[in-house]
Amino acid sequence: MNLAFNIAKKIAFTRKKSFARFIIRLSIAATAVSVMSMIITLAFVNGFQQTVANKVFSFWGHIRVQKFEPNKSLVAEETPILKSNKIESIIRKQTGVYQIQTFATKSAIIEKNKEIEGVLLKGIEKAYDSMQLKPFLKEGRWLKFNDSSYSKELLISAQLASQLKIKLNDTIHIYFISSVDGSKNYRKMAVCGIYKTGIEEYDKLFILGDQQLIRRMNNWAPDETGGYEVFVSDYHQMDSISAKLADQLPAEWMSKTIREVYPNIFDWLNIQDVNRNVIFTVMSIVAIINLITCLLILILERTRMVGILKALGATDWLIQKIFLYHATVISLSGIGIGFVVGVGCCLIQQYTGIITLDESAYYVSSAPIYLIWWQIFAVCAGTLLVCYLALIIPTWLIKRIQPTKAIQFR
């Protein structure tokens, strides 16, 4: 029989009213709030990072492979390259790569109702995996491709549609100006669909169309394209995969991750890690200070009991264990309540989206939640361990208590 545990159990579950009971409840509440805050913060940060990153990757893949042009913006028309089985083989052989597809972009001006706007036409091919972008399609349908010529359909963003008062199935004029001789061409195109990613860098600039149209406007050969977009199974590995590709590709080719193309988005996502760490630190300190204060009050309230136990021959470590067991019960109660409430709040948000956000500022219309269960259990276990280690410190006060003085303590 564990004597220290049994004494701690009797103390912990006594119904006697005292100031210590109020302090215990306060400590349980503080621990619960700390654990709840850490779980919610973790779920929100994971949700933001995964949701926004997936939006970025869905539109452009994880890595872009194209012609090496050191002094040229990465968000601009590409110099054409020939499709190469050798290059495609090098890309496909990289561990973690599961899909590659071609793309090309061309500057254009769209006109409707005497309103104009400069855009970049992203040209894709019939074999393009539309499942990546279809979730962002708000109205209409995906492009229909023509085997004999180019498709005369476009997908435009909801932002451009609102700005130029364009509706589904409207016919618009799209103008192309040659960078070589300044000549101007235009085409009548039908709007078959309206998309919205929520990422302003995409929505305000890109329209989607047939890559064959870009080839015709640029006088490219049928086997010329702008580059390859590469999808990997684990985006955490995209930097290492891109580095390997850069070493293996010919000198006139380059490999860039989307993180390098749109660094501002990923810098913003990385700031969320800093916010998470700050909240974790503050909440841990709050939980530890409350538990230490609670334990000190418990020891002071039970000073006479400590003196009697010492007079009966109990060792300091036995008495320390009594209070450590008691404090552990308090910690577990707070952690349990914090776990239930924290996960509950996350699930409510996940299934109802009750917390809404300004999509232009946060890239999402409602606060995204992503629960990684091993991380949540690690938070609970880590909180318990840190609190337990911190609680050992105030129990050393027991060694300084003298039995004769403690028995007389009021």
C-alpha positions in Angstrom: 0.0 0.0 0.0 1.3 3.4 -0.9 1.0 5.5 2.2 1.8 8.8 0.6 -0.7 8.2 -2.2 -3.6 7.3 0.2 -3.0 10.4 2.4 -2.8 12.6 -0.7 -6.1 11.0 -1.9 -7.9 11.8 1.4 -6.6 15.4 1.3 -7.5 15.9 -2.3 -11.1 14.7 -2.1 -12.0 16.1 1.3 -15.3 18.0 1.3 -14.2 20.3 4.1 -14.5 24.0 3.1 -11.3 26.0 3.3 -9.4 28.7 1.6 -7.2 26.0 0.0 -10.2 24.6 -1.8 -10.7 27.9 -3.5 -7.1 28.1 -4.5 -7.2 24.5 -5.8 -10.2 25.3 -8.0 -8.4 28.5 -9.2 -5.3 26.4 -10.1 -7.3 23.8 -11.9 -9.1 26.6 -13.9 -5.8 28.3 -14.7 -4.2 25.0 -15.8 -7.3 24.2 -17.9 -7.2 27.6 -19.6 -3.5 27.2 -20.3 -3.9 23.8 -21.9 -7.0 24.9 -23.8 -5.2 27.9 -25.2 -2.3 25.9 -26.3 -4.5 23.3 -28.1 -6.6 25.9 -29.8 -3.4 27.9 -30.8 -1.8 24.7 -32.2 -4.9 23.8 -34.2 -5.3 27.3 -35.6 -1.6 27.7 -36.6 -1.6 24.2 -38.2 -4.9 25.1 -40.0 -3.6 28.4 -41.3 -0.3 26.9 -42.5 -1.9 23.9 -44.2 -4.9 25.6 -45.8 -3.0 28.6 -47.1 0.0 26.5 -48.3 -2.4 24.1 -50.1 -4.0 27.0 -51.9 -0.6 28.3 -53.1 0.5 24.8 -54.1 -2.7 23.9 -55.9 -2.3 26.9 -58.3 1.4 26.6 -59.0 2.6 23.2 -57.7 5.5 23.0 -55.2 8.5 23.6 -57.6 8.8 25.4 -60.9 11.3 24.3 -63.5 12.0 26.7 -66.4 14.7 28.4 -68.4 17.4 30.1 -66.3 17.0 33.9 -66.5 18.8 35.4 -63.4 17.7 39.0 -63.9 14.1 38.3 -64.7 11.1 38.3 -62.3 9.7 34.9 -61.5 6.2 36.2 -62.0 6.4 37.2 -65.7 6.4 35.7 -69.2 8.8 32.8 -69.6 11.3 32.3 -72.4 10.1 29.2 -74.2 11.8 25.8 -73.7 11.4 22.6 -75.7 9.6 19.8 -74.0 12.2 17.2 -73.1 11.8 13.6 -72.2 15.3 13.7 -70.6 14.3 16.6 -68.4 11.0 15.0 -67.5 12.8 11.8 -66.6 15.2 13.7 -64.3 12.2 15.3 -62.5 10.2 12.1 -62.2 13.1 10.2 -60.8 13.3 12.5 -57.7 12.0 10.8 -54.6 8.8 12.4 -53.5 7.7 13.8 -56.9 4.3 12.5 -57.9 3.2 14.8 -60.8 4.6 17.2 -63.3 2.7 19.3 -65.9 3.5 22.1 -68.3 2.5 25.7 -68.1 3.1 29.1 -69.8 2.1 32.6 -69.1 1.6 35.7 -71.2 0.8 39.3 -70.4 -2.6 40.5 -71.7 -5.2 43.1 -71.3 -8.9 42.1 -70.9 -11.6 44.5 -71.9 -15.3 44.5 -71.1 -17.8 47.4 -71.0 -15.0 49.8 -71.9 -13.2 48.8 -68.7 -9.7 47.3 -69.0 -7.3 45.5 -66.7 -3.8 44.0 -67.1 -3.5 40.3 -66.4 -1.3 37.3 -66.9 -2.9 34.5 -68.9 -1.7 31.2 -67.4 -1.9 28.6 -70.2 -2.5 25.0 -69.4 -2.9 21.9 -71.5 -5.7 19.3 -71.9 -3.7 16.8 -69.7 -3.6 19.3 -66.8 -4.9 17.9 -63.5 -8.0 20.0 -63.0 -8.7 18.4 -59.6 -6.1 20.8 -58.1 -8.1 23.9 -59.0 -11.7 22.8 -59.3 -12.3 23.3 -55.5 -11.8 27.0 -56.2 -14.3 27.2 -59.0 -17.3 29.2 -57.7 -19.4 29.5 -60.8 -19.5 27.7 -64.2 -17.3 24.8 -65.3 -13.8 23.8 -66.2 -12.2 24.6 -69.6 -13.2 22.5 -72.7 -10.2 21.9 -75.0 -10.3 21.7 -78.8 -8.0 19.1 -80.4 -7.9 20.9 -83.8 -7.3 24.5 -82.4 -7.1 26.4 -79.2 -10.0 26.6 -76.7 -11.8 29.9 -76.8 -12.8 29.8 -73.2 -11.3 31.4 -70.1 -11.5 31.1 -66.3 -11.3 34.4 -64.5 -11.2 35.3 -60.8 -14.2 36.6 -58.9 -12.2 39.7 -58.1 -11.7 40.6 -61.8 -15.3 39.6 -62.6 -16.5 42.1 -60.0 -14.1 44.8 -61.0 -15.0 44.6 -64.7 -18.7 43.6 -64.2 -18.1 40.3 -66.1 -20.7 37.6 -65.7 -20.6 33.9 -66.5 -20.8 33.1 -70.3 -20.0 36.7 -71.2 -17.8 37.4 -74.2 -14.7 39.5 -73.5 -11.9 40.9 -75.6 -8.4 39.9 -74.7 -5.5 41.9 -76.2 -1.9 40.6 -76.6 1.0 43.0 -77.3 4.2 41.5 -78.8 7.3 42.2 -76.8 9.3 42.0 -80.0 7.7 44.5 -82.4 4.9 46.0 -80.3 2.2 44.6 -82.6 -1.2 44.0 -81.1 -3.5 41.0 -81.5 -6.9 40.4 -79.8 -9.2 37.5 -79.4 -12.9 37.1 -78.4 -13.1 34.7 -75.5 -16.0 33.3 -73.5 -16.0 33.2 -69.7 -16.8 29.6 -68.9 -16.0 29.8 -65.2 -15.2 32.1 -62.2 -12.7 31.0 -59.6 -11.7 32.4 -56.2 -8.6 31.2 -54.3 -8.8 34.0 -51.7 -5.1 34.7 -52.3 -5.0 38.3 -53.7 -1.6 37.7 -55.5 -3.4 35.1 -57.7 -7.0 36.5 -57.9 -6.0 40.0 -59.0 -3.5 38.9 -61.7 -4.2 35.5 -63.3 -6.7 34.2 -65.7 -6.6 30.6 -67.0 -6.8 29.5 -70.6 -5.5 27.1 -73.3 -1.7 27.0 -73.7 -2.3 26.6 -77.4 -3.5 30.2 -77.5 -0.2 31.4 -76.0 1.8 29.3 -78.5 -0.1 30.9 -81.4 0.3 34.5 -80.0 4.0 33.9 -79.5 4.6 31.9 -82.7 6.0 29.0 -80.6 6.4 25.5 -82.0 3.9 22.8 -80.8 6.6 21.3 -78.5 7.5 24.6 -76.8 6.3 25.5 -73.4 7.0 27.9 -70.6 8.1 25.4 -68.0 7.1 22.6 -65.7 5.3 22.8 -62.4 6.2 19.9 -60.1 4.0 18.5 -57.3 5.6 16.6 -54.4 4.0 14.4 -51.8 5.5 16.2 -48.7 5.9 19.9 -49.1 8.4 20.0 -46.3 10.8 18.3 -48.7 10.4 20.7 -51.6 13.5 22.7 -50.8 15.7 19.6 -50.8 14.1 18.2 -54.0 14.5 21.6 -55.7 18.2 21.7 -54.7 18.8 18.2 -56.2 17.0 19.2 -59.4 19.2 22.3 -59.6 22.3 20.1 -59.5 21.0 17.6 -62.1 19.4 19.9 -64.6 21.4 21.4 -67.5 23.0 24.8 -66.9 20.3 26.7 -68.9 17.5 25.4 -66.7 16.6 26.4 -63.2 14.5 25.0 -60.3 12.7 27.3 -57.9 10.3 26.4 -55.0 7.1 28.4 -54.8 8.4 29.6 -51.5 11.0 31.5 -53.5 8.4 32.8 -56.0 6.0 34.1 -53.3 8.2 34.6 -50.2 5.8 37.2 -48.6 3.1 34.5 -48.2 5.4 32.0 -46.5 7.1 34.7 -44.4 3.6 35.5 -43.1 3.0 31.8 -42.4 6.3 31.5 -40.5 5.2 34.4 -38.3 2.4 32.1 -37.0 5.1 29.9 -35.5 6.5 32.8 -33.5 3.0 33.6 -32.3 2.4 30.0 -31.3 5.7 29.8 -29.4 4.9 33.1 -27.5 1.5 31.8 -26.4 3.0 28.4 -25.4 5.6 30.2 -23.2 3.1 32.6 -21.6 0.5 29.8 -20.9 3.1 27.5 -19.5 4.4 30.2 -17.1 0.8 31.0 -16.0 0.1 27.3 -15.3 3.4 26.7 -13.4 3.1 29.9 -11.2 -0.5 29.0 -10.3 0.4 25.4 -9.4 3.5 26.5 -7.4 1.4 29.1 -5.5 -1.3 26.5 -4.9 1.2 23.9 -3.5 2.8 26.5 -1.2 -0.7 27.3 0.2 -1.5 23.6 0.6 1.8 23.1 2.5 1.2 26.1 4.8 -2.4 25.0 5.5 -1.2 21.5 6.4 1.8 22.6 8.5 0.4 20.9 11.6 -0.1 17.7 9.6 3.5 17.8 8.4 4.7 18.3 12.0 2.6 15.3 13.3 3.9 13.1 10.4 7.5 14.1 11.2 6.9 13.4 14.9 5.6 9.9 14.0 8.8 9.3 12.0 7.8 10.1 8.5 10.7 11.1 6.2 10.8 14.4 4.4 10.6 12.5 1.0 7.4 10.7 2.1 5.8 14.0 3.1 7.0 15.6 -0.2 5.4 12.8 -2.2 2.0 13.4 -0.4 2.0 17.0 -1.7 3.4 16.0 -5.1 0.6 13.4 -5.5 -1.9 16.0 -4.5 -0.5 18.6 -7.0 -0.5 16.0 -9.7 -4.2 15.3 -9.2 -4.8 19.1 -9.5 -2.6 19.2 -12.7 -4.4 16.2 -14.3 -7.8 17.7 -13.5 -6.8 21.0 -15.2 -5.2 19.2 -18.2 -8.2 17.0 -18.6 -10.7 19.9 -18.6 -8.4 21.9 -20.9 -8.2 19.0 -23.3 -11.9 18.4 -23.5 -12.8 22.1 -23.8 -9.9 22.9 -26.2 -10.7 20.0 -28.6 -14.4 20.7 -28.3 -13.9 24.3 -29.3 -11.8 23.2 -32.3 -14.3 20.7 -33.4 -17.1 23.2 -33.2 -15.1 25.6 -35.4 -14.1 22.9 -37.8 -17.7 21.8 -38.5 -19.5 25.2 -38.2 -16.9 27.8 -39.2 -18.4 30.1 -36.7 -15.3 32.3 -36.5 -15.1 34.3 -39.8 -12.1 36.3 -41.1 -11.4 38.9 -43.7 -10.3 36.8 -46.6 -8.3 39.6 -48.2 -6.1 39.8 -45.1 -5.9 36.2 -44.0 -6.4 34.3 -47.3 -9.3 32.3 -45.8 -12.9 33.3 -45.0 -13.2 31.3 -41.8 -10.6 30.3 -39.2 -9.2 26.9 -40.4 -8.6 24.1 -37.9 -6.3 21.2 -38.3 -6.0 18.8 -35.3 -2.8 16.7 -35.2 -3.5 14.3 -32.3 0.0 13.4 -31.4 0.8 17.1 -31.0 -2.2 17.6 -28.7 -1.2 14.6 -26.5 2.3 15.9 -26.5 1.1 19.3 -25.2 -0.8 17.5 -22.4 2.1 15.2 -21.5 4.6 18.1 -21.7 2.5 20.3 -19.5 2.2 17.6 -16.9 5.9 16.9 -16.9 6.9 20.6 -16.7 4.5 21.2 -13.9 5.6 18.1 -12.0 9.2 19.2 -12.2 8.4 22.7 -11.2 6.4 21.4 -8.2 9.4 19.7 -6.7 10.9 23.1 -5.8 8.3 24.3 -3.3 8.2 20.8 -1.6 11.7 21.5 -0.3 10.1 23.8 2.1 8.9 20.8 4.0 12.5 20.0 5.1 12.7 23.3 7.0 9.5 22.7 9.0 10.3 21.7 12.7 7.8 19.2 14.2 7.6 21.0 17.6 6.8 24.4 16.0 4.6 22.9 13.3 2.3 21.1 15.8 1.7 24.5 17.6 1.1 26.3 14.2 -2.3 27.9 13.9 
